[in-house]
Amino acid sequence: MASSSKGGAFLAGVALLPVIAAIGALVAMVLGAAAGWLGGLIFPQVFERLSTLLFGENAPAWQIGAMFGFVAGFLRASLPKRR
């Protein structure tokens, strides 16, 4: 019986890892949106040119930051850590 409870705990931990990674990506997206908004206030021409280059039209700076934050959140969770 002890081995089945250990196996169940392991499976629950494995099932919980994608949920934790997704929550981390959403937190990174919110932080990226805040950083993009602040960067757009300080450097409006840079974000205007960047959005024109990437999307072909103007996108708000906070959306660009949110996009980069979301992608970086998943990359941070999936890439191995080097020492």
ChimeraX commands (.cxc) that place a marker at each C-alpha (Angstrom):
marker #1 position 0.00,0.00,0.00 radius 0.5
marker #1 position 2.84,2.39,0.70 radius 0.5
marker #1 position 4.20,2.03,-2.82 radius 0.5
marker #1 position 0.84,2.89,-4.41 radius 0.5
marker #1 position 0.55,6.09,-2.37 radius 0.5
marker #1 position 4.08,7.08,-3.40 radius 0.5
marker #1 position 3.21,6.41,-7.03 radius 0.5
marker #1 position 0.05,8.48,-6.74 radius 0.5
marker #1 position 1.95,11.36,-5.19 radius 0.5
marker #1 position 4.51,11.18,-7.98 radius 0.5
marker #1 position 1.81,11.23,-10.66 radius 0.5
marker #1 position 0.11,14.17,-8.96 radius 0.5
marker #1 position 3.41,16.03,-8.92 radius 0.5
marker #1 position 4.01,15.28,-12.60 radius 0.5
marker #1 position 0.49,16.43,-13.47 radius 0.5
marker #1 position 0.97,19.62,-11.49 radius 0.5
marker #1 position 4.17,20.70,-13.27 radius 0.5
marker #1 position 2.46,21.98,-16.47 radius 0.5
marker #1 position -0.01,23.95,-14.36 radius 0.5
marker #1 position 2.84,25.59,-12.45 radius 0.5
marker #1 position 4.64,26.37,-15.73 radius 0.5
marker #1 position 1.47,27.96,-17.17 radius 0.5
marker #1 position 0.92,30.09,-14.06 radius 0.5
marker #1 position 4.56,31.19,-14.22 radius 0.5
marker #1 position 4.12,32.17,-17.87 radius 0.5
marker #1 position 1.01,34.21,-17.02 radius 0.5
marker #1 position 2.86,36.02,-14.23 radius 0.5
marker #1 position 5.73,36.73,-16.64 radius 0.5
marker #1 position 3.19,38.05,-19.15 radius 0.5
marker #1 position 1.77,40.53,-16.62 radius 0.5
marker #1 position 5.26,41.67,-15.63 radius 0.5
marker #1 position 6.21,41.98,-19.32 radius 0.5
marker #1 position 3.11,44.09,-19.98 radius 0.5
marker #1 position 4.05,46.41,-17.11 radius 0.5
marker #1 position 7.63,46.67,-18.39 radius 0.5
marker #1 position 6.40,47.33,-21.92 radius 0.5
marker #1 position 4.02,50.03,-20.71 radius 0.5
marker #1 position 6.82,51.74,-18.79 radius 0.5
marker #1 position 9.21,51.38,-21.72 radius 0.5
marker #1 position 6.58,52.83,-24.04 radius 0.5
marker #1 position 6.31,55.89,-21.82 radius 0.5
marker #1 position 10.07,56.43,-21.86 radius 0.5
marker #1 position 10.89,55.36,-25.45 radius 0.5
marker #1 position 7.75,55.77,-27.59 radius 0.5
marker #1 position 9.57,55.93,-30.95 radius 0.5
marker #1 position 11.46,52.70,-30.27 radius 0.5
marker #1 position 8.27,50.75,-29.57 radius 0.5
marker #1 position 6.50,52.33,-32.53 radius 0.5
marker #1 position 9.27,51.24,-34.89 radius 0.5
marker #1 position 9.49,47.80,-33.27 radius 0.5
marker #1 position 5.77,47.18,-33.63 radius 0.5
marker #1 position 5.84,48.33,-37.25 radius 0.5
marker #1 position 8.78,46.03,-37.93 radius 0.5
marker #1 position 7.23,42.99,-36.22 radius 0.5
marker #1 position 3.55,43.37,-37.06 radius 0.5
marker #1 position 3.35,45.84,-39.94 radius 0.5
marker #1 position 1.07,48.09,-37.89 radius 0.5
marker #1 position 1.14,49.96,-34.61 radius 0.5
marker #1 position 0.66,47.86,-31.50 radius 0.5
marker #1 position 0.69,49.29,-27.99 radius 0.5
marker #1 position 3.94,48.86,-26.09 radius 0.5
marker #1 position 2.24,46.92,-23.30 radius 0.5
marker #1 position 1.07,44.29,-25.78 radius 0.5
marker #1 position 4.59,43.83,-27.12 radius 0.5
marker #1 position 5.89,43.48,-23.57 radius 0.5
marker #1 position 3.14,41.02,-22.69 radius 0.5
marker #1 position 3.96,38.91,-25.74 radius 0.5
marker #1 position 7.67,38.80,-24.94 radius 0.5
marker #1 position 6.97,38.12,-21.27 radius 0.5
marker #1 position 4.65,35.21,-22.09 radius 0.5
marker #1 position 7.16,33.60,-24.43 radius 0.5
marker #1 position 10.00,34.14,-21.96 radius 0.5
marker #1 position 7.92,32.62,-19.17 radius 0.5
marker #1 position 7.54,29.37,-21.08 radius 0.5
marker #1 position 11.19,29.37,-22.16 radius 0.5
marker #1 position 12.32,29.91,-18.58 radius 0.5
marker #1 position 10.25,26.95,-17.43 radius 0.5
marker #1 position 11.33,24.61,-20.21 radius 0.5
marker #1 position 15.06,25.33,-20.67 radius 0.5
marker #1 position 17.51,23.58,-18.37 radius 0.5
marker #1 position 19.41,25.71,-15.89 radius 0.5
marker #1 position 23.18,25.90,-16.43 radius 0.5
marker #1 position 25.67,26.36,-13.65 radius 0.5
marker link #1:1,2 radius 0.2
marker link #1:2,3 radius 0.2
marker link #1:3,4 radius 0.2
marker link #1:4,5 radius 0.2
marker link #1:5,6 radius 0.2
marker link #1:6,7 radius 0.2
marker link #1:7,8 radius 0.2
marker link #1:8,9 radius 0.2
marker link #1:9,10 radius 0.2
marker link #1:10,11 radius 0.2
marker link #1:11,12 radius 0.2
marker link #1:12,13 radius 0.2
marker link #1:13,14 radius 0.2
marker link #1:14,15 radius 0.2
marker link #1:15,16 radius 0.2
marker link #1:16,17 radius 0.2
marker link #1:17,18 radius 0.2
marker link #1:18,19 radius 0.2
marker link #1:19,20 radius 0.2
marker link #1:20,21 radius 0.2
marker link #1:21,22 radius 0.2
marker link #1:22,23 radius 0.2
marker link #1:23,24 radius 0.2
marker link #1:24,25 radius 0.2
marker link #1:25,26 radius 0.2
marker link #1:26,27 radius 0.2
marker link #1:27,28 radius 0.2
marker link #1:28,29 radius 0.2
marker link #1:29,30 radius 0.2
marker link #1:30,31 radius 0.2
marker link #1:31,32 radius 0.2
marker link #1:32,33 radius 0.2
marker link #1:33,34 radius 0.2
marker link #1:34,35 radius 0.2
marker link #1:35,36 radius 0.2
marker link #1:36,37 radius 0.2
marker link #1:37,38 radius 0.2
marker link #1:38,39 radius 0.2
marker link #1:39,40 radius 0.2
marker link #1:40,41 radius 0.2
marker link #1:41,42 radius 0.2
marker link #1:42,43 radius 0.2
marker link #1:43,44 radius 0.2
marker link #1:44,45 radius 0.2
marker link #1:45,46 radius 0.2
marker link #1:46,47 radius 0.2
marker link #1:47,48 radius 0.2
marker link #1:48,49 radius 0.2
marker link #1:49,50 radius 0.2
marker link #1:50,51 radius 0.2
marker link #1:51,52 radius 0.2
marker link #1:52,53 radius 0.2
marker link #1:53,54 radius 0.2
marker link #1:54,55 radius 0.2
marker link #1:55,56 radius 0.2
marker link #1:56,57 radius 0.2
marker link #1:57,58 radius 0.2
marker link #1:58,59 radius 0.2
marker link #1:59,60 radius 0.2
marker link #1:60,61 radius 0.2
marker link #1:61,62 radius 0.2
marker link #1:62,63 radius 0.2
marker link #1:63,64 radius 0.2
marker link #1:64,65 radius 0.2
marker link #1:65,66 radius 0.2
marker link #1:66,67 radius 0.2
marker link #1:67,68 radius 0.2
marker link #1:68,69 radius 0.2
marker link #1:69,70 radius 0.2
marker link #1:70,71 radius 0.2
marker link #1:71,72 radius 0.2
marker link #1:72,73 radius 0.2
marker link #1:73,74 radius 0.2
marker link #1:74,75 radius 0.2
marker link #1:75,76 radius 0.2
marker link #1:76,77 radius 0.2
marker link #1:77,78 radius 0.2
marker link #1:78,79 radius 0.2
marker link #1:79,80 radius 0.2
marker link #1:80,81 radius 0.2
marker link #1:81,82 radius 0.2
marker link #1:82,83 radius 0.2
view
